[in-house]
Amino acid sequence: MPYNPNNSTISREDFEYSQQMIGKLANYFESVVVGQKSLEASLLTAIIADGHILIESVPGLAKTTAAKAISEAAGGKFSRIQCTPDLLPSDIIGTQIYNRQTASFDTVFGPVFANFVLLDEVNRSSAKTQSAMLEAMQEHQVTIGGTSYSMPEDVFIVIATQNPIEQEGTYPLSEAQTDRFMIKEVITYPTAADEVEVLNRIEADSFKKKPAVMTIQDVDKIQTIAEKVYVDDSIKWYISSIVTGTRNPERCLPPEMVGYVRMGASPRASIAFLRTAKATALLNGRTYVVPDDVKQMRHLVLRHRIALNYSAVADKVSVETIIDAITASLKTP
């Protein structure tokens, strides 16, 4: 749909600016990563909505490459943390080191102090190390030696990856940790044509690092513009109905599926729906949210916030099936 100034505080100039910057990000991503359109959309949504993203897939599907590409395209400071079982919280947030010359302790900041932080294979780090990221992700600050230090004020986004197949030497993320991620993307194998294109690009040596196409200030401005996207009250009630439906499955699910849900989504899901729907509207060239923007985000926002019991696992019922059933039972505004 074209630009519509009704009920929107976004000027035409800002709208056109956002579309130009989003186009640059998308083009950069596609020049580095072959295929993976859903991953591209998810990363762009996370950046525009100023939220953290968890990416899950088997090894070798360009999770790290994609995260690094979108970060490099957007500019700003980038840090990559390879998570291992022996990784300590101080390896991430920093620590205090005694300075013999001054007879005092100097604070040394860890790699988490960046605009884009890639936590590679986050489920390989211990629960204690994973919890070190909670304060940074939610409060945008860390505590070192009893003193709190703020994260970058303009843009701070955590891009975490995890492998769901290998269980040896891994520590599943807790509900409190996963809830801090605005969205969770699950990616699958590329098509045969995409795989051939990967081989062609490797032969042509076209995967070299490219210069950034924007600055971190541009990212900050896009996020500010996205916040102004108009959301009608009927859309907000629709979001609330979906999220509360996960907590009261007996109201939305058929009797045979009610018993599968062990825990529903928290209010953070509603906030994530609101922010990602605004970002999706902007990605689709609109200054207002429509119900399809919310529906498009349902799996990304809810798949890591709904816990199923062993009966669902035994009956091979996926969390996406539950989400679709809840959404289908509700009236679209």
BAGU-365390 format. One record per residue: residue number from 0; x, y, z of N, C-alpha, C in turn. Coordinates in steps of 0.1 Angstrom, whole numbers, always signed. Layout:
<NUM; <X; Y; Z>; <X; Y; Z>; <X; Y; Z>> ...
***
This chain:
<0; <+8; -12; +0>; <+0; +0; +0>; <+9; +13; +0>> <1; <+4; +23; -6>; <+12; +36; -6>; <+12; +43; +7>> <2; <+20; +53; +8>; <+21; +62; +20>; <+7; +68; +22>> <3; <+3; +67; +35>; <-10; +72; +39>; <-8; +81; +51>> <4; <-10; +94; +50>; <-7; +103; +61>; <-18; +103; +72>> <5; <-30; +97; +69>; <-41; +97; +79>; <-37; +90; +92>> <6; <-40; +96; +103>; <-37; +90; +116>; <-22; +87; +118>> <7; <-13; +94; +111>; <+1; +91; +113>; <+8; +104; +115>> <8; <+19; +103; +124>; <+27; +115; +127>; <+40; +114; +119>> <9; <+41; +105; +110>; <+53; +104; +101>; <+52; +112; +89>> <10; <+62; +121; +87>; <+62; +130; +75>; <+65; +122; +63>> <11; <+62; +127; +52>; <+65; +120; +39>; <+81; +119; +38>> <12; <+88; +130; +42>; <+102; +130; +41>; <+108; +118; +49>> <13; <+103; +117; +62>; <+108; +106; +71>; <+105; +92; +65>> <14; <+93; +91; +60>; <+88; +78; +54>; <+97; +74; +42>> <15; <+100; +83; +33>; <+108; +80; +22>; <+123; +77; +26>> <16; <+127; +84; +36>; <+141; +82; +42>; <+141; +67; +47>> <17; <+131; +63; +55>; <+131; +50; +61>; <+131; +39; +50>> <18; <+123; +42; +39>; <+122; +32; +28>; <+136; +30; +21>> <19; <+143; +42; +20>; <+156; +42; +13>; <+166; +34; +21>> <20; <+166; +36; +34>; <+176; +30; +43>; <+173; +15; +44>> <21; <+160; +11; +45>; <+156; -3; +46>; <+160; -10; +33>> <22; <+158; -3; +22>; <+163; -9; +9>; <+178; -12; +9>> <23; <+185; -3; +14>; <+200; -5; +14>; <+204; -17; +23>> <24; <+197; -18; +35>; <+200; -29; +43>; <+197; -42; +37>> <25; <+185; -43; +30>; <+181; -55; +24>; <+190; -59; +12>> <26; <+194; -49; +4>; <+203; -52; -7>; <+217; -57; -2>> <27; <+222; -51; +9>; <+234; -56; +14>; <+233; -70; +19>> <28; <+223; -73; +26>; <+221; -87; +31>; <+220; -97; +19>> <29; <+213; -93; +9>; <+211; -103; -2>; <+224; -104; -10>> <30; <+233; -94; -9>; <+246; -96; -16>; <+256; -105; -9>> <31; <+253; -108; +4>; <+261; -116; +12>; <+255; -130; +14>> <32; <+242; -130; +17>; <+235; -143; +21>; <+226; -147; +9>> <33; <+227; -159; +5>; <+219; -164; -6>; <+206; -170; +0>> <34; <+194; -166; -6>; <+182; -171; -1>; <+178; -166; +13>> <35; <+173; -174; +21>; <+169; -171; +36>; <+161; -158; +37>> <36; <+151; -157; +29>; <+142; -145; +29>; <+136; -143; +43>> <37; <+131; -154; +49>; <+125; -152; +62>; <+135; -147; +73>> <38; <+147; -152; +72>; <+157; -147; +81>; <+161; -132; +78>> <39; <+161; -129; +66>; <+163; -115; +62>; <+152; -106; +68>> <40; <+140; -110; +67>; <+129; -102; +72>; <+129; -101; +87>> <41; <+133; -112; +94>; <+134; -112; +108>; <+145; -103; +114>> <42; <+156; -104; +107>; <+167; -95; +112>; <+164; -80; +110>> <43; <+158; -77; +98>; <+154; -63; +96>; <+143; -59; +106>> <44; <+134; -68; +109>; <+124; -64; +118>; <+130; -62; +132>> <45; <+139; -70; +136>; <+145; -69; +149>; <+153; -55; +150>> <46; <+160; -52; +140>; <+167; -39; +140>; <+158; -27; +140>> <47; <+148; -27; +132>; <+138; -16; +131>; <+130; -15; +144>> <48; <+127; -26; +150>; <+119; -26; +163>; <+127; -25; +175>> <49; <+141; -25; +173>; <+150; -23; +184>; <+148; -34; +194>> <50; <+149; -47; +189>; <+147; -58; +198>; <+158; -69; +196>> <51; <+159; -78; +205>; <+169; -89; +204>; <+162; -101; +196>> <52; <+171; -108; +189>; <+166; -119; +181>; <+174; -132; +184>> <53; <+167; -143; +185>; <+173; -156; +187>; <+170; -164; +174>> <54; <+181; -169; +168>; <+181; -177; +155>; <+185; -191; +158>> <55; <+176; -200; +154>; <+179; -215; +156>; <+179; -222; +143>> <56; <+188; -231; +141>; <+189; -240; +130>; <+200; -250; +132>> <57; <+201; -260; +123>; <+212; -269; +124>; <+224; -262; +119>> <58; <+236; -268; +121>; <+249; -261; +117>; <+250; -259; +102>> <59; <+257; -248; +98>; <+260; -246; +84>; <+250; -239; +75>> <60; <+240; -232; +82>; <+230; -225; +74>; <+231; -210; +74>> <61; <+243; -206; +76>; <+247; -191; +75>; <+241; -183; +86>> <62; <+238; -188; +98>; <+233; -180; +109>; <+243; -169; +112>> <63; <+255; -173; +115>; <+265; -163; +119>; <+268; -154; +108>> <64; <+269; -159; +95>; <+272; -150; +84>; <+261; -139; +82>> <65; <+248; -144; +84>; <+237; -134; +82>; <+237; -124; +93>> <66; <+240; -128; +106>; <+240; -118; +117>; <+251; -108; +115>> <67; <+263; -113; +111>; <+274; -104; +108>; <+271; -95; +97>> <68; <+265; -100; +86>; <+262; -92; +74>; <+253; -80; +77>> <69; <+242; -83; +85>; <+233; -72; +87>; <+239; -62; +97>> <70; <+248; -67; +106>; <+254; -58; +115>; <+264; -49; +108>> <71; <+272; -55; +99>; <+282; -47; +91>; <+275; -37; +82>> <72; <+264; -41; +77>; <+256; -32; +68>; <+252; -19; +75>> <73; <+247; -21; +88>; <+242; -10; +95>; <+252; -1; +102>> <74; <+265; -6; +102>; <+275; +2; +108>; <+275; +1; +123>> <75; <+282; +9; +130>; <+283; +8; +145>; <+293; -2; +149>> <76; <+294; -4; +162>; <+304; -13; +168>; <+298; -27; +168>> <77; <+306; -37; +164>; <+301; -51; +164>; <+310; -60; +172>> <78; <+304; -69; +180>; <+312; -78; +188>; <+307; -92; +186>> <79; <+316; -102; +185>; <+312; -116; +183>; <+317; -124; +195>> <80; <+308; -131; +202>; <+312; -139; +214>; <+309; -153; +211>> <81; <+319; -162; +210>; <+317; -176; +208>; <+315; -183; +221>> <82; <+303; -187; +223>; <+299; -193; +236>; <+304; -207; +238>> <83; <+311; -210; +249>; <+316; -223; +252>; <+312; -226; +267>> <84; <+313; -239; +271>; <+309; -243; +285>; <+318; -236; +295>> <85; <+330; -232; +292>; <+339; -226; +302>; <+339; -211; +301>> <86; <+330; -205; +293>; <+329; -191; +293>; <+323; -185; +306>> <87; <+329; -175; +311>; <+325; -169; +324>; <+318; -156; +321>> <88; <+309; -152; +331>; <+302; -139; +329>; <+311; -127; +327>> <89; <+323; -127; +334>; <+332; -116; +332>; <+338; -116; +318>> <90; <+338; -127; +311>; <+343; -127; +297>; <+333; -119; +288>> <91; <+321; -118; +293>; <+311; -111; +285>; <+309; -96; +289>> <92; <+307; -94; +302>; <+304; -80; +306>; <+316; -73; +310>> <93; <+327; -79; +314>; <+339; -73; +318>; <+342; -75; +333>> <94; <+353; -70; +338>; <+357; -72; +352>; <+365; -61; +357>> <95; <+370; -62; +369>; <+379; -52; +375>; <+393; -59; +376>> <96; <+403; -51; +372>; <+417; -56; +372>; <+425; -47; +381>> <97; <+433; -53; +390>; <+441; -45; +399>; <+453; -38; +392>> <98; <+454; -25; +393>; <+465; -17; +387>; <+475; -15; +398>> <99; <+487; -21; +397>; <+497; -19; +407>; <+503; -5; +408>> <100; <+503; +2; +396>; <+509; +15; +396>; <+500; +25; +404>> <101; <+487; +24; +403>; <+478; +33; +410>; <+472; +27; +423>> <102; <+476; +14; +425>; <+470; +7; +437>; <+455; +8; +438>> <103; <+449; +6; +426>; <+434; +7; +425>; <+430; -3; +415>> <104; <+417; -5; +414>; <+411; -15; +404>; <+406; -7; +392>> <105; <+410; -11; +381>; <+405; -5; +368>; <+394; -14; +362>> <106; <+383; -8; +357>; <+372; -15; +351>; <+375; -17; +336>> <107; <+375; -30; +332>; <+378; -34; +318>; <+364; -39; +313>> <108; <+359; -32; +303>; <+346; -36; +297>; <+347; -48; +288>> <109; <+337; -56; +288>; <+337; -68; +279>; <+331; -65; +266>> <110; <+331; -76; +257>; <+326; -74; +243>; <+311; -71; +242>> <111; <+304; -72; +254>; <+289; -68; +253>; <+287; -53; +251>> <112; <+297; -45; +253>; <+296; -31; +251>; <+298; -28; +236>> <113; <+288; -30; +228>; <+288; -28; +214>; <+273; -25; +209>> <114; <+272; -20; +197>; <+259; -18; +192>; <+252; -31; +188>> <115; <+260; -40; +182>; <+255; -53; +178>; <+263; -64; +184>> <116; <+257; -73; +192>; <+264; -83; +199>; <+259; -97; +193>> <117; <+268; -104; +187>; <+265; -118; +182>; <+269; -128; +193>> <118; <+259; -135; +199>; <+262; -146; +208>; <+261; -159; +200>> <119; <+272; -164; +196>; <+272; -176; +187>; <+271; -188; +196>> <120; <+261; -197; +192>; <+258; -209; +200>; <+256; -206; +215>> <121; <+247; -197; +217>; <+244; -193; +231>; <+241; -204; +240>> <122; <+235; -215; +235>; <+231; -226; +244>; <+243; -235; +248>> <123; <+255; -231; +243>; <+267; -238; +248>; <+274; -232; +260>> <124; <+269; -220; +264>; <+274; -214; +276>; <+266; -218; +288>> <125; <+272; -218; +300>; <+265; -222; +312>; <+254; -213; +316>> <126; <+245; -218; +324>; <+233; -210; +329>; <+238; -197; +336>> <127; <+249; -198; +343>; <+254; -186; +350>; <+259; -175; +340>> <128; <+265; -180; +329>; <+270; -170; +319>; <+258; -165; +311>> <129; <+248; -173; +308>; <+236; -169; +301>; <+229; -158; +309>> <130; <+228; -160; +323>; <+221; -150; +331>; <+229; -137; +332>> <131; <+241; -137; +328>; <+249; -124; +328>; <+244; -114; +317>> <132; <+237; -120; +307>; <+231; -112; +297>; <+218; -106; +300>> <133; <+211; -112; +310>; <+197; -107; +313>; <+196; -92; +316>> <134; <+205; -88; +325>; <+205; -73; +328>; <+208; -65; +316>> <135; <+218; -69; +308>; <+221; -61; +296>; <+210; -61; +286>> <136; <+203; -72; +284>; <+193; -73; +274>; <+180; -65; +278>> <137; <+177; -66; +291>; <+164; -60; +296>; <+166; -46; +300>> <138; <+177; -43; +308>; <+178; -30; +314>; <+188; -21; +307>> <139; <+195; -27; +297>; <+205; -20; +289>; <+216; -14; +298>> <140; <+220; -23; +308>; <+231; -19; +317>; <+237; -32; +322>> <141; <+249; -31; +327>; <+255; -43; +334>; <+261; -37; +347>> <142; <+263; -46; +357>; <+269; -43; +370>; <+283; -50; +371>> <143; <+293; -42; +373>; <+307; -47; +375>; <+312; -41; +388>> <144; <+316; -50; +397>; <+321; -45; +410>; <+312; -36; +417>> <145; <+299; -38; +416>; <+289; -31; +424>; <+285; -17; +417>> <146; <+291; -14; +406>; <+288; -2; +398>; <+281; -5; +385>> <147; <+270; +2; +382>; <+262; -1; +370>; <+268; +8; +358>> <148; <+269; +1; +347>; <+274; +8; +335>; <+263; +7; +324>> <149; <+260; +18; +317>; <+250; +17; +306>; <+255; +12; +293>> <150; <+247; +5; +286>; <+250; +1; +272>; <+249; +13; +263>> <151; <+254; +11; +250>; <+252; +22; +240>; <+238; +28; +240>> <152; <+237; +41; +241>; <+224; +47; +242>; <+216; +47; +229>> <153; <+223; +47; +218>; <+216; +47; +205>; <+210; +34; +201>> <154; <+219; +24; +199>; <+214; +11; +194>; <+221; +0; +201>> <155; <+214; -9; +207>; <+220; -21; +213>; <+211; -33; +210>> <156; <+216; -42; +202>; <+208; -54; +198>; <+217; -66; +199>> <157; <+211; -76; +206>; <+217; -89; +207>; <+212; -99; +197>> <158; <+221; -105; +189>; <+217; -115; +179>; <+223; -128; +184>> <159; <+215; -137; +189>; <+220; -150; +194>; <+216; -162; +185>> <160; <+225; -171; +184>; <+222; -183; +176>; <+223; -195; +185>> <161; <+216; -206; +181>; <+217; -218; +188>; <+214; -230; +179>> <162; <+220; -241; +182>; <+218; -254; +175>; <+209; -263; +183>> <163; <+197; -267; +177>; <+188; -275; +185>; <+191; -290; +185>> <164; <+200; -294; +176>; <+203; -308; +174>; <+212; -314; +185>> <165; <+224; -308; +186>; <+234; -314; +195>; <+230; -310; +210>> <166; <+230; -320; +218>; <+226; -318; +232>; <+238; -319; +242>> <167; <+249; -326; +237>; <+260; -328; +246>; <+268; -314; +247>> <168; <+270; -311; +260>; <+277; -298; +263>; <+269; -286; +260>> <169; <+256; -287; +261>; <+247; -275; +259>; <+239; -273; +272>> <170; <+234; -261; +273>; <+225; -257; +285>; <+213; -250; +279>> <171; <+202; -256; +279>; <+190; -250; +273>; <+187; -237; +280>> <172; <+183; -227; +272>; <+179; -214; +278>; <+167; -215; +286>> <173; <+167; -208; +297>; <+156; -207; +306>; <+145; -199; +300>> <174; <+132; -200; +306>; <+121; -192; +301>; <+124; -177; +303>> <175; <+131; -174; +314>; <+134; -159; +317>; <+143; -154; +307>> <176; <+152; -162; +302>; <+162; -158; +292>; <+156; -156; +278>> <177; <+148; -167; +274>; <+142; -166; +260>; <+132; -155; +259>> <178; <+125; -152; +271>; <+115; -141; +270>; <+121; -128; +267>> <179; <+134; -126; +269>; <+141; -113; +266>; <+143; -111; +251>> <180; <+142; -122; +244>; <+143; -121; +229>; <+130; -117; +223>> <181; <+130; -106; +216>; <+117; -101; +210>; <+111; -111; +200>> <182; <+120; -117; +192>; <+115; -127; +182>; <+125; -139; +182>> <183; <+120; -150; +177>; <+128; -162; +175>; <+126; -167; +161>> <184; <+136; -168; +153>; <+136; -173; +139>; <+141; -187; +138>> <185; <+134; -196; +131>; <+139; -210; +129>; <+141; -211; +114>> <186; <+153; -214; +109>; <+155; -215; +95>; <+158; -229; +91>> <187; <+156; -232; +78>; <+157; -246; +73>; <+168; -246; +62>> <188; <+170; -257; +56>; <+180; -259; +45>; <+176; -250; +33>> <189; <+186; -246; +25>; <+183; -238; +13>; <+178; -247; +2>> <190; <+172; -241; -8>; <+168; -249; -20>; <+180; -253; -28>> <191; <+178; -262; -37>; <+189; -266; -46>; <+195; -255; -54>> <192; <+186; -246; -59>; <+190; -235; -67>; <+199; -225; -59>> <193; <+194; -223; -46>; <+202; -214; -37>; <+216; -220; -34>> <194; <+216; -233; -33>; <+229; -239; -29>; <+239; -238; -41>> <195; <+233; -239; -53>; <+242; -238; -65>; <+247; -223; -66>> <196; <+239; -214; -62>; <+243; -200; -62>; <+254; -197; -52>> <197; <+253; -204; -40>; <+264; -203; -30>; <+277; -208; -36>> <198; <+277; -219; -43>; <+289; -224; -50>; <+294; -215; -60>> <199; <+285; -209; -68>; <+290; -199; -78>; <+296; -187; -72>> <200; <+291; -182; -61>; <+297; -171; -54>; <+310; -174; -48>> <201; <+311; -186; -43>; <+324; -190; -37>; <+335; -191; -48>> <202; <+331; -196; -60>; <+341; -196; -71>; <+345; -183; -76>> <203; <+335; -173; -75>; <+337; -160; -80>; <+344; -151; -69>> <204; <+345; -157; -57>; <+351; -150; -45>; <+343; -137; -43>> <205; <+330; -138; -42>; <+322; -126; -40>; <+317; -124; -26>> <206; <+323; -131; -17>; <+318; -130; -3>; <+327; -121; +6>> <207; <+335; -113; -1>; <+344; -104; +6>; <+336; -93; +13>> <208; <+342; -89; +25>; <+335; -78; +33>; <+333; -66; +25>> <209; <+321; -60; +26>; <+318; -48; +19>; <+316; -36; +29>> <210; <+318; -24; +25>; <+317; -13; +34>; <+302; -11; +39>> <211; <+300; -5; +50>; <+287; -2; +55>; <+279; +7; +46>> <212; <+266; +5; +46>; <+257; +13; +37>; <+250; +24; +45>> <213; <+252; +24; +58>; <+245; +34; +66>; <+253; +35; +79>> <214; <+249; +45; +87>; <+256; +47; +100>; <+247; +43; +112>> <215; <+252; +42; +124>; <+244; +38; +135>; <+233; +49; +138>> <216; <+236; +61; +134>; <+227; +72; +136>; <+215; +70; +127>> <217; <+217; +64; +115>; <+206; +61; +106>; <+197; +50; +112>> <218; <+203; +40; +118>; <+195; +30; +124>; <+187; +36; +135>> <219; <+193; +44; +143>; <+185; +51; +154>; <+174; +59; +149>> <220; <+176; +66; +138>; <+165; +74; +132>; <+153; +65; +127>> <221; <+157; +54; +121>; <+147; +44; +116>; <+138; +39; +127>> <222; <+145; +36; +138>; <+138; +31; +150>; <+128; +41; +155>> <223; <+132; +54; +155>; <+124; +65; +160>; <+112; +66; +151>> <224; <+114; +65; +138>; <+103; +66; +128>; <+93; +55; +130>> <225; <+98; +43; +132>; <+90; +31; +134>; <+81; +32; +146>> <226; <+86; +39; +157>; <+78; +41; +169>; <+65; +49; +166>> <227; <+66; +57; +155>; <+54; +66; +152>; <+44; +60; +143>> <228; <+46; +47; +139>; <+37; +40; +130>; <+23; +39; +138>> <229; <+13; +42; +131>; <-1; +42; +138>; <-6; +28; +140>> <230; <-11; +26; +152>; <-18; +13; +155>; <-31; +16; +161>> <231; <-42; +12; +155>; <-55; +14; +159>; <-58; +6; +172>> <232; <-68; +11; +180>; <-71; +4; +192>; <-76; -10; +189>> <233; <-83; -12; +178>; <-88; -25; +175>; <-77; -35; +172>> <234; <-66; -31; +167>; <-54; -39; +165>; <-48; -43; +179>> <235; <-47; -33; +188>; <-42; -36; +201>; <-50; -46; +209>> <236; <-64; -45; +207>; <-72; -55; +213>; <-70; -69; +207>> <237; <-67; -69; +194>; <-65; -82; +187>; <-52; -88; +192>> <238; <-42; -80; +194>; <-29; -85; +200>; <-31; -91; +214>> <239; <-39; -83; +222>; <-42; -88; +235>; <-49; -101; +235>> <240; <-59; -102; +226>; <-67; -115; +225>; <-58; -127; +222>> <241; <-48; -125; +213>; <-40; -136; +209>; <-31; -140; +221>> <242; <-25; -130; +228>; <-16; -134; +239>; <-24; -140; +251>> <243; <-35; -134; +254>; <-43; -139; +266>; <-48; -153; +262>> <244; <-50; -155; +249>; <-55; -169; +245>; <-45; -180; +247>> <245; <-32; -176; +247>; <-22; -186; +251>; <-22; -190; +265>> <246; <-27; -181; +274>; <-28; -183; +288>; <-41; -190; +292>> <247; <-51; -189; +283>; <-64; -195; +286>; <-68; -204; +273>> <248; <-60; -214; +271>; <-62; -222; +259>; <-76; -228; +258>> <249; <-83; -230; +269>; <-96; -236; +268>; <-106; -227; +261>> <250; <-103; -214; +260>; <-112; -205; +253>; <-110; -205; +238>> <251; <-98; -209; +234>; <-94; -208; +219>; <-92; -221; +212>> <252; <-87; -231; +220>; <-83; -244; +213>; <-94; -255; +214>> <253; <-94; -264; +204>; <-104; -275; +205>; <-100; -284; +217>> <254; <-110; -291; +223>; <-107; -299; +235>; <-95; -308; +235>> <255; <-92; -314; +223>; <-81; -323; +222>; <-68; -317; +223>> <256; <-67; -303; +221>; <-54; -296; +221>; <-52; -288; +234>> <257; <-63; -286; +242>; <-61; -277; +254>; <-51; -282; +263>> <258; <-50; -295; +265>; <-40; -301; +275>; <-26; -300; +271>> <259; <-23; -296; +259>; <-9; -295; +254>; <-1; -283; +259>> <260; <-8; -273; +263>; <-2; -260; +267>; <+1; -261; +282>> <261; <+14; -259; +285>; <+19; -259; +299>; <+20; -245; +304>> <262; <+24; -236; +296>; <+26; -222; +300>; <+23; -213; +288>> <263; <+16; -202; +291>; <+13; -192; +280>; <+23; -181; +280>> <264; <+21; -171; +271>; <+30; -160; +269>; <+28; -149; +279>> <265; <+39; -142; +282>; <+39; -131; +292>; <+35; -118; +285>> <266; <+33; -107; +293>; <+30; -94; +286>; <+41; -89; +277>> <267; <+53; -94; +278>; <+63; -90; +269>; <+59; -94; +255>> <268; <+52; -105; +253>; <+47; -109; +240>; <+38; -98; +234>> <269; <+30; -92; +241>; <+21; -82; +236>; <+29; -70; +232>> <270; <+39; -66; +240>; <+48; -55; +236>; <+56; -59; +223>> <271; <+61; -71; +223>; <+68; -75; +211>; <+59; -75; +198>> <272; <+47; -79; +200>; <+37; -79; +189>; <+36; -64; +184>> <273; <+34; -55; +193>; <+32; -41; +189>; <+44; -35; +182>> <274; <+56; -38; +187>; <+68; -32; +181>; <+71; -39; +168>> <275; <+70; -52; +167>; <+73; -59; +155>; <+62; -56; +144>> <276; <+50; -54; +148>; <+40; -51; +138>; <+42; -37; +132>> <277; <+47; -28; +140>; <+50; -15; +135>; <+62; -16; +125>> <278; <+72; -24; +129>; <+83; -26; +120>; <+79; -32; +107>> <279; <+70; -42; +108>; <+65; -49; +96>; <+58; -40; +87>> <280; <+50; -31; +93>; <+42; -21; +84>; <+52; -13; +77>> <281; <+62; -8; +83>; <+72; +0; +77>; <+79; -7; +66>> <282; <+83; -20; +68>; <+89; -29; +58>; <+80; -31; +46>> <283; <+67; -31; +49>; <+57; -32; +38>; <+53; -19; +31>> <284; <+60; -8; +35>; <+57; +5; +29>; <+45; +12; +34>> <285; <+41; +10; +47>; <+30; +16; +52>; <+33; +24; +65>> <286; <+25; +34; +69>; <+27; +41; +81>; <+16; +37; +91>> <287; <+9; +26; +89>; <-1; +22; +98>; <-1; +6; +98>> <288; <-5; +0; +109>; <-5; -14; +111>; <-19; -20; +107>> <289; <-18; -31; +100>; <-31; -38; +96>; <-30; -52; +103>> <290; <-41; -59; +104>; <-41; -72; +111>; <-31; -82; +106>> <291; <-29; -82; +93>; <-20; -91; +87>; <-5; -89; +92>> <292; <-2; -77; +96>; <+11; -75; +102>; <+13; -82; +115>> <293; <+2; -83; +123>; <+2; -90; +135>; <+3; -105; +132>> <294; <-5; -110; +123>; <-5; -124; +120>; <+8; -129; +114>> <295; <+15; -120; +107>; <+28; -124; +101>; <+38; -126; +112>> <296; <+36; -119; +123>; <+46; -120; +134>; <+43; -131; +144>> <297; <+32; -138; +143>; <+27; -147; +154>; <+37; -158; +157>> <298; <+43; -164; +148>; <+53; -175; +151>; <+66; -169; +157>> <299; <+70; -158; +151>; <+83; -152; +156>; <+82; -147; +170>> <300; <+70; -142; +174>; <+68; -136; +187>; <+65; -147; +198>> <301; <+57; -157; +194>; <+52; -167; +204>; <+59; -180; +205>> <302; <+66; -184; +195>; <+71; -198; +195>; <+81; -201; +206>> <303; <+88; -191; +212>; <+97; -193; +223>; <+91; -189; +236>> <304; <+78; -185; +236>; <+71; -180; +248>; <+60; -190; +253>> <305; <+57; -199; +245>; <+46; -209; +248>; <+54; -222; +251>> <306; <+51; -228; +263>; <+57; -240; +267>; <+47; -251; +266>> <307; <+51; -262; +259>; <+42; -274; +257>; <+46; -285; +266>> <308; <+37; -294; +270>; <+41; -305; +279>; <+45; -317; +271>> <309; <+48; -328; +278>; <+53; -340; +271>; <+42; -347; +262>> <310; <+30; -344; +265>; <+19; -350; +257>; <+20; -345; +243>> <311; <+23; -332; +242>; <+24; -325; +229>; <+36; -331; +221>> <312; <+47; -333; +228>; <+59; -339; +222>; <+56; -353; +217>> <313; <+49; -361; +226>; <+46; -375; +222>; <+37; -376; +210>> <314; <+27; -366; +209>; <+18; -366; +198>; <+23; -358; +186>> <315; <+35; -353; +187>; <+42; -346; +176>; <+34; -333; +172>> <316; <+29; -326; +182>; <+22; -314; +180>; <+32; -302; +182>> <317; <+34; -294; +172>; <+44; -283; +173>; <+37; -271; +179>> <318; <+46; -262; +185>; <+41; -250; +190>; <+35; -241; +180>> <319; <+40; -242; +167>; <+34; -234; +156>; <+19; -238; +154>> <320; <+17; -251; +155>; <+3; -256; +153>; <-6; -250; +164>> <321; <-2; -249; +176>; <-10; -243; +187>; <-12; -229; +184>> <322; <-2; -222; +180>; <-3; -207; +177>; <-13; -205; +166>> <323; <-12; -213; +155>; <-21; -211; +144>; <-36; -214; +148>> <324; <-38; -224; +157>; <-51; -227; +161>; <-57; -216; +170>> <325; <-49; -210; +178>; <-54; -199; +187>; <-57; -187; +178>> <326; <-48; -184; +168>; <-51; -172; +159>; <-63; -174; +151>> <327; <-65; -186; +146>; <-77; -189; +137>; <-90; -188; +145>> <328; <-89; -190; +158>; <-102; -190; +166>; <-107; -176; +169>> <329; <-98; -166; +166>; <-101; -152; +170>; <-106; -145; +158>> <330; <-115; -136; +160>; <-121; -127; +149>; <-110; -116; +145>> <331; <-108; -115; +133>; <-98; -105; +128>; <-105; -92; +127>> <332; <-100; -81; +133>; <-106; -68; +132>; <-107; -62; +118>> 
***
